[in-house]
């Protein structure tokens, strides 16, 4: 084993190793999301940013791993995985449920005296203490599938295939339970800049709701609105990648020309 490149935690996936990158971007997917769901725009990031994505258990290559359905368990595992990677600056990016996870990771990192992220990107969700909790996880499969259809992030053919739908709804329901039963930590504001990304037609997070992130930090909060709905990250991948690059002080034009062939 190369002591300079220790193996990643089972909780993290790295689409491309960039040992000379200036900053790492730790990404946290939405409820029902996986590491692969964020790759389309991650591959467009410039070479100065190394992206890593949390892979929640119970899906993709972790399908057989026991799922966790409390925020505490997820945050504890993510901070443990993140700790060895703080030898260089890092930022956190969470989409929807992932934005709440990212906030809690930043709070827990501070509690453990781990270096703070240089920036928190919060996408598609109000600040944790202002978000609606919901009860979709208590409803039947038809209601759960309807909510996925409403948000638009799940291909219709997935929900039309009975076997595939059953497998997907298994971990989607678990994630919904996690975020809908989550009680945000009551902590003093963070001391890091927050960059809020939202879709103009997102039913989950309006401009007014995005402004609630101002309660989470003593530093500046920037809000950027993109065309699209809840899953604008995929729809606006090039603009998203450029926005992240610029916010992290990188040249958005310095992008690798091809996608890697290995995960």
C-alpha positions in Angstrom: 0.0 0.0 0.0 1.3 3.4 -0.9 1.5 5.4 2.3 0.9 8.6 0.4 -2.4 7.3 -1.0 -4.1 5.3 1.6 -7.2 3.3 0.5 -10.5 5.2 0.6 -13.2 4.4 3.0 -16.0 2.2 1.7 -18.2 5.3 2.1 -16.3 7.2 -0.6 -15.9 7.0 -4.4 -13.4 8.9 -6.5 -14.1 9.1 -10.2 -10.6 10.4 -11.0 -7.5 10.6 -8.8 -5.9 14.0 -8.9 -2.9 13.9 -6.6 -1.9 17.5 -7.5 -5.3 19.0 -7.0 -5.5 22.2 -4.9 -8.8 21.2 -3.2 -11.0 18.2 -2.7 -14.8 18.4 -3.1 -16.7 16.0 -0.9 -20.1 15.4 -2.5 -23.2 14.1 -0.7 -26.1 12.8 -2.9 -29.9 13.3 -2.5 -32.3 10.8 -1.0 -32.2 7.7 -3.2 -29.1 9.1 -4.9 -25.8 7.3 -5.4 -22.2 8.2 -6.3 -22.8 7.7 -10.0 -25.7 10.3 -10.0 -23.2 13.1 -9.6 -20.6 12.0 -12.0 -21.9 13.8 -15.2 -20.9 17.2 -13.8 -18.0 16.0 -11.6 -16.2 15.0 -14.8 -16.4 18.6 -16.0 -14.5 20.0 -13.0 -11.1 21.5 -13.6 -7.9 19.6 -12.7 -7.4 21.7 -9.6 -10.4 20.0 -7.9 -10.5 16.3 -6.9 -14.1 15.2 -6.5 -15.1 12.4 -4.0 -18.6 11.2 -3.5 -20.3 9.5 -0.5 -21.8 6.2 -1.4 -24.6 5.5 1.0 -25.1 1.8 1.8 -27.8 -0.3 0.2 -27.3 0.8 -3.5 -25.1 0.2 -6.5 -21.9 -1.5 -5.4 -23.0 -1.3 -1.7 -26.4 -2.9 -2.4 -25.7 -5.7 0.1 -24.5 -3.5 2.9 -26.8 -2.8 5.8 -28.6 0.6 5.3 -28.5 3.3 8.0 -31.6 5.4 8.6 -30.4 8.0 11.1 -28.5 11.2 10.4 -26.1 10.5 13.3 -24.9 7.2 11.8 -24.4 8.7 8.3 -22.6 11.8 9.6 -20.3 9.8 11.9 -19.3 7.5 9.0 -18.7 10.4 6.6 -16.6 12.3 9.1 -14.5 9.2 9.8 -14.0 8.8 6.1 -13.2 12.5 5.6 -10.7 12.8 8.4 -7.7 11.3 6.6 -8.4 13.5 3.6 -8.0 16.9 5.4 -4.3 17.1 4.5 -5.4 19.6 1.9 -8.3 22.1 1.7 -11.7 20.6 1.1 -15.2 21.8 0.4 -18.5 20.1 1.0 -21.4 19.9 -1.5 -24.7 18.3 -0.8 -27.8 18.1 -2.9 -31.3 18.0 -1.3 -30.9 15.5 1.6 -27.2 15.7 1.0 -27.2 19.4 1.9 -28.4 18.6 5.4 -25.8 15.9 5.7 -23.1 18.3 4.6 -24.2 20.8 7.2 -24.1 18.2 9.9 -20.7 17.0 8.7 -19.3 20.5 9.0 -20.8 20.9 12.5 -19.3 17.5 13.6 -15.9 18.3 12.0 -15.8 21.4 14.2 -16.8 19.4 17.3 -13.9 17.0 16.6 -11.4 19.8 15.9 -11.0 18.5 12.3 -10.0 21.3 9.8 -13.1 23.1 8.5 -14.2 23.0 4.9 -13.3 26.1 2.9 -16.9 26.3 1.6 -20.2 24.6 1.9 -22.3 24.2 -1.3 -26.0 23.6 -0.4 -28.2 22.5 -3.3 -31.9 22.2 -3.7 -33.0 22.4 0.0 -33.7 25.1 2.6 -31.4 25.3 5.6 -31.9 22.3 8.0 -33.7 24.2 10.7 -36.2 25.6 8.1 -36.9 22.5 6.0 -40.2 20.7 6.0 -39.9 17.2 7.4 -42.7 15.3 5.6 -44.0 11.8 6.1 -43.6 10.2 2.6 -41.6 7.3 4.1 -44.7 6.2 6.0 -46.8 5.9 2.8 -47.2 3.0 0.4 -45.0 2.3 -2.6 -47.4 4.1 -5.0 -47.1 7.3 -3.0 -43.4 7.0 -2.7 -43.0 6.4 -6.5 -45.3 9.4 -7.1 -43.0 11.6 -5.2 -40.0 10.5 -7.2 -42.0 11.2 -10.4 -42.9 14.7 -9.0 -39.3 15.5 -8.5 -38.2 14.1 -11.8 -35.0 12.5 -10.9 -35.9 8.8 -11.6 -36.3 7.5 -15.1 -39.9 6.3 -15.8 -38.6 2.9 -17.0 -37.1 2.2 -13.6 -40.5 2.7 -11.9 -42.3 0.7 -14.6 -40.1 -2.4 -14.0 -41.6 -4.2 -11.0 -38.4 -5.9 -9.9 -36.2 -2.8 -10.4 -38.8 -0.6 -8.8 -38.9 -2.8 -5.6 -35.1 -2.7 -5.3 -35.0 1.1 -5.8 -37.9 1.9 -3.4 -36.2 -0.2 -0.7 -33.3 2.3 -0.3 -35.3 5.4 -1.3 -37.8 4.7 1.5 -34.8 4.3 3.9 -33.4 7.7 2.8 -36.7 9.4 3.1 -37.0 8.0 6.7 -33.6 9.4 7.5 -34.3 13.0 6.3 -38.0 13.1 7.4 -37.1 12.0 11.0 -34.0 14.1 11.2 -33.7 16.8 13.9 -31.0 19.3 13.1 -28.2 19.9 15.5 -28.7 23.1 17.5 -25.2 24.6 17.1 -23.7 28.0 16.8 -23.3 29.3 13.2 -20.5 27.9 11.2 -17.6 30.2 10.2 -17.4 29.2 6.5 -18.9 30.7 3.3 -22.1 29.0 2.0 -23.0 28.9 -1.7 -26.6 27.9 -2.3 -27.6 26.4 -5.7 -31.2 26.1 -6.7 -33.3 25.3 -9.8 -35.7 28.1 -10.9 -38.6 25.6 -11.1 -37.7 23.5 -8.1 -40.8 22.7 -6.0 -38.5 21.9 -3.0 -36.5 25.2 -2.6 -37.5 28.7 -3.7 -35.2 31.7 -3.6 -36.8 32.7 -0.3 -36.2 29.2 1.1 -32.6 29.4 -0.1 -32.1 32.5 2.0 -32.6 30.5 5.2 -29.0 29.3 4.8 -28.0 32.8 6.1 -28.8 31.5 9.6 -26.2 28.7 9.4 -23.0 30.8 9.1 -21.3 34.0 10.1 -19.8 34.3 6.7 -21.2 35.4 3.3 -24.0 33.4 1.7 -24.3 33.4 -2.1 -27.4 32.1 -3.9 -27.3 31.1 -7.6 -30.4 30.1 -9.5 -30.1 27.8 -12.5 -32.7 26.9 -15.1 -34.5 23.6 -14.3 -36.2 21.7 -11.6 -35.0 19.8 -8.5 -32.4 17.9 -10.5 -30.9 20.9 -12.3 -27.4 19.6 -11.4 -27.7 17.1 -14.3 -29.6 19.5 -16.6 -27.1 22.3 -16.2 -24.0 20.3 -15.6 -21.5 22.6 -17.4 -22.7 25.7 -15.7 -22.8 23.9 -12.3 -19.2 22.7 -12.8 -18.1 26.2 -13.8 -19.9 27.8 -10.8 -18.2 25.4 -8.4 -14.8 25.9 -10.0 -15.0 29.7 -9.8 -16.2 29.6 -6.2 -13.2 27.5 -5.3 -10.7 29.8 -7.1 -10.1 27.5 -10.1 -10.1 28.1 -13.8 -13.4 26.5 -15.1 -11.8 26.1 -18.6 -9.1 23.8 -17.3 -11.2 20.6 -17.8 -10.0 17.2 -18.8 -11.1 16.4 -22.4 -12.4 12.9 -21.9 -14.2 10.9 -19.2 -12.2 8.3 -17.4 -13.0 4.6 -18.1 -12.6 3.5 -14.5 -14.6 4.4 -11.4 
